[in-house]
Amino acid sequence: MINVAFYWHQHQPYYKNNLAGEYSMPWVRLHAIKDYIGMALLLEEFPKVRQTFNYVGCLLEQIVDYGENHAVDLFWRLTKLSPYDLTESDKLWILDNFFSANRQYMIEPYPRYKELLQKRNFRRKRPKDVLKDFSDSDFQDLQVWANLTWYHPLVVRQDTALIELFKKGEGFTNEDKEYVLSRQIEVIRQVIPLHKRLQYMKQIEVTTSPYYHPILPLLCNQESAQVVLPRLLLPRKRMLAGEDAKIHVERAVHAYERHFGQKPRGMWPSEGAVSDNVIPIVAGAGVNWLASDEEILDCSLDSKIRRNEYGDVVTPEILYKPYRVCVGDHSVNMVFRDHNLSDLIGFQYSKYSVDAAVSNFMSRLDSLKKYDNNGRPLLVTIILDGENAWEYYPNSGVDFLRKLYETISNCHDVECVRIGDYIDAHPPEHTLHHISPGSWIGHNLATWIGHEEKNMAWELLENTRSFLVKHTEVAMLPVGNKNVADAWDEVYIAEGSDWFWWFGDDHFTAYKNEFDSLFRIHLKNVYKLLNVDYPKVLDVPVAAKADRRKPYTLPTGFMEIKLDGVVSNYFEWLSAGVYTVDKDMDAMHRTSGQPIKEMYFGFDVNNLCIRLGFDKAAFSQYRKNGKCVITFVQPTEMQILTSNFSDKPLRFKIKNSNRGLSEKYFDSISLDKILELSCAFADLGLLPDVEAEFFVELVRDEEIIQRVPLRTVFCFSVPSKDFEGIMWQV
C-alpha cells in the first residue's frame, strides 16, 4: 500500500500598512477567490481523497480582514472608481498593473481582455504613449476583467451572474463591476468556514505556520546559515531574536485555535526552514509534527537518499516515513517531502497534457509498489504552494487535479491520507538527534541572507528592534502599552521571509520596489507609534543602497557659481554631476506633473553646491509654501531645511541628529528660474575624502511632493584640495 500525503501550503505576506489602513497589493483577495476556495471546492467532489492544507497565521488574519472588515487595497480602490473620476496618474497606473495575470490562461482566452492587452503593447510602448488610445469604456472593461479573470472556475460554475458576465465580455456597466467586487467578498467569507467543515468531516487536516512567516533558524541564530555554506557573508550586526521566533509560533497556534476551535496538530515552518534551535520552540507550543524537504533529511542522516536515472527514489525506506527529532528534552515528529514529485506538480506537469501528467505521476507511484516496508505503508509526502502553480495550468489546474483525484480514488493500492492520521497510526521508529539547518530551497538559508541587499535589510531590522527594546526600557513604558505592542507587531511583520526573498538578484518581481517600500514602512511605523522621528536611512530603498549603478553622473571638477537663481553662463555648472528625472522613472512613477525636472550637484574646495531645475507649470503651485529638504544618511544623519520658497529672504538651517536644529540661518541660497544652494562642508561636519550620501525632497505642509533620486541616493566623496588633479589623472 502506498499512502500519498498531499500538503498544500497557502501563504501571502502581510500587505497592509497598519497605520494607513490600506493594503498595497491585492494578492490575498485574488488568490482567495481563486485558489483558496477552489482547491477546497474541488476536493468535495472526491470524499475518498484526504489531504493536508496549511494556512499561515497572518494569511488567516488578512482573509478575515477582507471578508468581515471591508479591507481595501490600492487595486480595489482604483477598480471602484468610475473611469470619469480617474486622474491621469490613476489611468497610467492601471495601464501598467491591471494586466498582472498569466497571459496564456487568464488573459488570452478572453477576446476583450486580449484586445486591451494588445492595445497596451507592453513590448513597445510606455503607458503615457497609449493613454490617448484608451477610452472610458476601455478602462471600465479593464477594471472588470482584471478582477473577473481571477475567479476560480468552480466558483463561476455555481454563479449564473458571473457566467453571464464572462459571456458578455465587454461593454460592462457600473452595476457589472459592483457585482464582480461584491461577489468577491461573499466568496472570501466562505474560505475559512469551508476548510473548517472539511476538517470536521476529517477529509482535510489544516495546519499553520509561524505567524508572519519568518525564517525561524535565522531569528534564533543567523550563524546557522553558515553551517551548510561556510563562506556565506552575514550581516555585520547580527540579530538574535529567539524570543521573537517563539512569539511567531505561539501566535500562530492561538490564531488557529480562534478560527478552527482546536489546536493544530502540525506546522509547516516557513519555507520548510528548520534547525536544532527550532525544535524546542515548536514542541513547547504543543505542535505534534513538522514537515520539511528531503534534502534536510539527507543532510541529517549518515545514510543517503538515492534515486535512479528517472528521478524515482530507490531508497524508500529512508524517505517515505516519519521521524522523531529530539533536541535536549524536546521532541517533535517530522515528515519530509519528495522533492522530485512535488516539483513535477509545481513546475512541470502544467506543460503536459492532462492524461500524460497523471499517467507519469501514477507510474512513479507504481514503481514503489515492489518495495517491502515490513507491513507499514510507505508515506509519499508531496508538498508545494497551493496557489502559485495553478496560474500556469489550463482551467486553473481543475482538469489535472480532477483526473488525478479520480485516478487515485479508483486505485485499490494507493490511498490519500492526512499527515497527522498517518503519524498517529504509524508512529516514528527512527529518532534523529540533530536536524541540519536549512530550507526546502537548496537545503540552505541563502535565499534570505548573505546577499548585500538581504544583509542590509537585516541590519535595518536589527537597528529598529534594538531601538524598540532600548526606548521602551529608558522611557519605562508599561508592558501593556498599546503603542508599544503595535510597534512590536511591526517588527514581527518585518521579520517575515518575503521581504528578504525579493531582496537580492535571485528572484524577480515587477513589484520589487513595492516590497522594498512596504518593508521600510513597517520599520518606520515602529518609530511613528512611539512618536519618535525615524532614521532617514529608512527613506532610502534597500535595493538602491546595494545597487551601485547610479542614475546620475558625478562631478568632474571644482565650480565657481553665482547664487542668483538663474544659469549665469554655460560653464557655471559644467563640471557638476547631473541627474535627470525622466531617466529615473519607471512604470510606477511618472514624469508627468513632476515639479523637479533635473538636479545638478558639485562643489568648490569648501562648499557643496546644489541646483534644482523645474517644470514651470508643475512647480508654480509650490512657489508660495513649498520648501526643500536635503537629507544626508551618511556619514551621519543630518538635514538642510530651507524656509518656504515665498519667504524673503530665502534661507536655510542645518539639523543634526545629535545636536538638533541649528540656531544659525544660512542665506547662501537663491530661487528664480532655478534654485541654487551652497553649504560649507565645515558646517555639515564633512571632512575631505569622507563618503557622503544624500537625497533631496520637495515638501509642502510636511507632505513629500517629490524625491530625487527616486529610489537611490546621491553618493560622492568629499573633495580634497587636489581633487581636480586626481580627476585629471583619471
Number of C-alpha atoms within 10 A of each C-alpha: 17 20 21 25 23 23 27 22 23 22 24 18 22 24 22 19 16 15 12 8 11 15 21 19 20 14 14 23 25 20 23 26 26 25 24 29 23 22 22 17 18 15 19 13 12 15 14 17 21 23 22 22 25 20 25 26 24 24 23 22 15 21 22 18 16 20 19 13 10 10 18 18 21 12 20 18 10 18 23 15 15 15 20 10 11 16 11 13 16 13 20 21 19 21 24 15 16 19 22 11 16 14 15 13 17 25 21 15 12 16 12 19 24 17 13 19 18 12 15 21 13 14 7 7 11 16 18 18 12 15 15 8 10 15 11 14 15 19 22 23 23 24 25 27 26 21 22 21 20 20 24 24 18 17 17 16 11 10 11 11 15 19 14 11 19 15 10 11 15 19 13 19 14 16 8 16 22 14 15 19 16 10 17 22 19 14 18 25 20 17 22 18 13 16 22 18 13 20 18 12 11 14 21 25 25 24 27 30 31 27 30 27 31 29 27 30 26 29 21 21 16 20 18 22 24 18 14 17 14 10 10 16 16 21 21 10 13 17 20 15 19 18 11 18 26 21 17 24 27 20 18 26 27 18 20 23 13 10 15 18 11 11 18 24 18 27 26 25 25 25 21 23 26 30 21 19 21 24 22 17 22 25 19 15 18 15 23 19 25 27 24 27 26 23 24 25 25 19 18 16 16 8 11 14 18 14 13 9 6 7 12 17 21 15 16 19 15 19 26 23 24 26 23 18 22 19 19 11 7 13 22 21 23 23 24 26 27 21 19 15 20 18 15 14 21 20 14 15 21 20 12 13 13 21 13 13 19 21 15 15 16 16 10 15 18 13 12 18 15 7 13 13 14 8 7 13 20 24 28 24 28 20 28 20 17 20 21 15 19 24 21 21 23 17 15 25 21 19 14 24 18 16 16 18 21 15 14 19 17 11 11 9 13 20 19 21 25 23 28 21 14 18 19 10 9 14 14 16 9 11 15 16 13 18 21 21 24 29 25 23 16 13 22 22 27 23 21 24 24 21 21 20 24 25 24 23 26 25 18 20 21 20 16 20 22 12 14 19 12 12 16 15 11 9 8 9 12 11 9 8 11 11 15 21 14 17 23 20 17 23 22 22 24 28 28 22 20 20 23 26 18 22 27 22 13 10 10 11 9 11 13 16 18 17 23 21 20 20 29 22 18 24 25 22 23 26 20 15 18 16 10 12 12 16 17 18 20 17 19 20 23 26 23 17 19 17 13 11 9 17 18 20 14 18 20 17 21 20 20 14 18 16 19 17 18 16 18 12 10 7 12 13 24 17 18 23 20 19 22 18 21 15 11 18 15 11 14 15 14 17 16 12 13 18 22 24 19 19 23 22 24 26 26 19 18 18 20 19 23 21 24 21 19 17 16 13 10 14 18 12 12 17 15 13 14 22 24 22 19 18 22 23 19 17 14 16 17 24 24 20 18 23 19 21 20 14 13 8 12 18 18 24 17 23 18 17 13 9 9 11 15 12 9 9 14 17 16 17 21 21 18 12 15 19 21 25 25 23 20 16 18 11 10 18 11 19 15 15 12 14 14 18 20 23 22 22 19 20 19 18 10 9 10 14 16 16 20 22 23 19 21 25 27 20 18 17 16 20 24 15 12 9 18 15 10 12 11 9 6 6
